[in-house]
Amino acid sequence: MELKKICVGRLGGAVLTTMLKRCNLASLLALPENADTTYFCDLHKRYYPKIEAMTLLSSLFTEMEQIEIFHKRIS
């Protein structure tokens, strides 16, 4: 729930980038270590505030295994 609010918040792109790149929280959030936060930020800027959190989060994954790990973690 908190990650969803961060993603769709006004500063979602910047906050998530900081969480993944500076704070190294990707493994704790079950997100890929090498996530492309640039694309995430582009989507956030373009579609804010009408984009869903899962749409934004899906932009971070490049392989099916990453999605499976994330799904197991949030289920």
C-alpha positions as CSV (number, residue, x, y, z in Angstrom):
1,M,0.0,0.0,0.0
2,E,2.8,2.5,0.9
3,L,4.7,1.7,-2.3
4,K,1.6,2.4,-4.3
5,K,1.2,5.8,-2.7
6,I,4.8,6.6,-3.4
7,C,4.6,5.6,-7.0
8,V,1.5,7.7,-7.8
9,G,2.5,10.7,-5.6
10,R,3.6,14.0,-7.0
11,L,7.3,13.2,-6.6
12,G,6.9,9.5,-7.3
13,G,9.7,9.3,-9.9
14,A,12.2,11.1,-7.8
15,V,11.4,9.3,-4.6
16,L,11.5,5.8,-6.2
17,T,14.8,6.6,-8.0
18,T,16.3,7.7,-4.6
19,M,15.0,4.6,-2.9
20,L,16.5,2.3,-5.5
21,K,19.7,4.0,-6.5
22,R,20.9,5.8,-3.4
23,C,19.3,3.8,-0.6
24,N,19.7,0.4,-2.3
25,L,16.2,-0.8,-1.3
26,A,15.5,-2.7,-4.5
27,S,16.1,-6.1,-2.9
28,L,13.9,-5.3,0.1
29,L,11.1,-4.2,-2.2
30,A,11.5,-7.2,-4.5
31,L,12.3,-4.9,-7.4
32,P,15.2,-5.5,-9.9
33,E,18.6,-4.2,-8.9
34,N,19.2,-2.9,-12.4
35,A,15.8,-1.2,-12.8
36,D,15.5,1.5,-15.5
37,T,14.2,4.4,-13.3
38,T,14.6,6.9,-16.2
39,Y,11.7,5.2,-18.1
40,F,9.7,5.1,-14.9
41,C,10.2,8.8,-14.4
42,D,9.3,9.6,-18.0
43,L,6.0,7.7,-17.6
44,H,5.3,9.4,-14.3
45,K,5.9,12.9,-15.8
46,R,3.8,12.1,-18.9
47,Y,0.8,10.6,-17.3
48,Y,0.7,12.0,-13.8
49,P,-1.8,12.0,-12.0
50,K,-3.9,9.5,-14.1
51,I,-1.5,6.6,-14.1
52,E,-1.9,3.5,-11.9
53,A,0.9,2.4,-9.6
54,M,1.2,-1.1,-11.2
55,T,1.6,0.4,-14.6
56,L,4.5,2.4,-13.3
57,L,6.0,-0.5,-11.4
58,S,5.8,-2.8,-14.5
59,S,8.1,-0.4,-16.3
60,L,10.9,-1.5,-14.0
61,F,10.9,-5.1,-15.0
62,T,12.6,-6.6,-18.1
63,E,12.4,-10.3,-17.4
64,M,9.6,-12.6,-16.4
65,E,11.6,-14.0,-13.5
66,Q,11.7,-10.5,-12.0
67,I,8.0,-10.2,-12.1
68,E,7.5,-13.6,-10.5
69,I,9.8,-12.6,-7.6
70,F,7.9,-9.4,-7.1
71,H,4.5,-11.2,-7.2
72,K,5.6,-13.8,-4.6
73,R,6.8,-11.0,-2.4
74,I,3.6,-8.9,-2.5
75,S,1.2,-11.9,-2.3
